[in-house]
Amino acid sequence: MSSKNYLKDLILLRNDPTKLPVIRYAAKQGDVDAQYALGLIYAEGRGTEIDLARAHFWLSRAIEQGDKEAETLRNIVGSQMSDSEYSEAVRLRDGPKLELVAGS
């Protein structure tokens, strides 16, 4: 677990989207808590538009690091996705790791 409490900050994201870049940066650096938080952010549209493909992607990254709660949330997100959203999630997951740098 990281020393940051990104989930606590999610409450603020409804009114303060400036926290999103900090969480996104930490997620890209491999912080499992930030990856889970970013998945939740995209799933619920906190501080950004809802993007189920990106939610699925970031939750998958957290799962790869052993986050069991991320797996539960990813299953919920997956059940709400269209075929095209799922295809996009697979593309993000399997594509070049440049996705971690570009607007994710």
Order of alpha helices (4+ residues) and beta strands (2+ residues): alpha-alpha-alpha-alpha-alpha-alpha
